[in-house]
Amino acid sequence: MVYPETFEGFQVDSAETWTEFKKRELIPKPFGPYDVEVKILACGVCGSDVHTITGGWGPKNFPLCVGHEIVGEAIRVGPSVTLIKQGQRVGVGAQIYSCLDCKQCKEDDETYCKHQVDTYGGIWPGTDTVLPGGYSSHIRAHEHWVFPIPEKLETNLVAPMLCAGLTAFSPLVRNGCGPGKKVGIVGLGGIGHFGVLFAKALGAEAWAISRSHSKEKDALALGADGFIATEDKDWNEPHIMTFDLIVNTANSSDGFDLGKYLSLLGVHKKWVSVGLPEGEGQMVRSHDFMMNGCFIGASHLGSRKEMIRMLELAAEKQIEPMVETIQISEAGCKEAVTRMKKNDVRYRFTLTGFDKAFK
């Protein structure tokens, strides 16, 4: 079989022209013995893509082809690959490499590896290649970061799980989400709606916490047991010290009264942030969490074991996120990121039509 030496994809040239996508030839990293080459069938549109191309997270290596919620077919596997077989439907998320030898990697914390490589935008070690992401025809990744997709999961629905889903799932399972636990999900967006779905699937009592009542019906449709709107007067008082875990997925910290949110937690319970708002974020004051001795932390993506467990749970419980599809093209990419920037999405986009775009 003949494999492509170069890929095709849609790039943005600068933060000033972040909605202008150009279809171009892309140079991938060298193919290694542990690599898997994936022909892309679909790619989710992540908030990270927008923060990156707009410059909201600082200067990046333009031109950029973003996208890290990838589903496709493994068309080529390296001679040392044992985890993936040619022809499998697979997924690739926000990371394509870690050393697998350090303490973090050996303890299933490989997303915190000092040598970890993001799926797009970084420079591959030893080269000057800026890694292309999933708004493209193909992707190359180390086998550890390529995941078999269960047959029961639809391609367009599973794509956003590869980043948004895992970002919500990992802090839930690492912090005891399960039967008998009351879990709050702050922010009912792309990550937050996965938080509600997976908290329920894990057997917890799940509550959605949002600024207004506008998303209450959606939260209940997703399976939430309760809903809290922070626009209501004294919204926190009925729930003070009743939550075992709160996962904060909010993409903005404007007007965020952290003390009121932390008051919801029981003694020594945890607040875990996964959202990455632009700017300085909210102020953290010791007296805000002295009353209940709660802990404040954060979480980044998730391990291979967590990804596989999440996908299996999604298949078992027939979890269906709210996803809208858009055909990939210069215009389609522009529509997706523009609407994502405006929060005009319920609650994720998946780009499709790759066979048409990349003949």
Secondary structure, DSSP 8 states (H G I E B T S, - for coil): ----SSEEEEEB--GGGTT--EEEEE------TTEEEEEEEEEEE-HHHHHHHTTTT----SSB-----EEEEEEEE-TT--S--TT-EEEE-SEEE--S-SHHHHTT-GGG-TT-EESSSSB-TTS--B---SSBSEEEEEGGGEEE--TTS-HHHHGGGGTHHHHHHHHHHHTT-STT-EEEEE--SHHHHHHHHHHHHTT-EEEEEESSSTTHHHHHHTT-SEEEETTSTTTTGGGTT-EEEEEE--S--TT--HHHHHTTEEEEEEEEE----SSS-----GGGTTTTT-EEEE--S--HHHHHHHHHHHHHHT----EEEEE-SHHHHHHHHHHHHTT--SSEEEEE-HHHH--
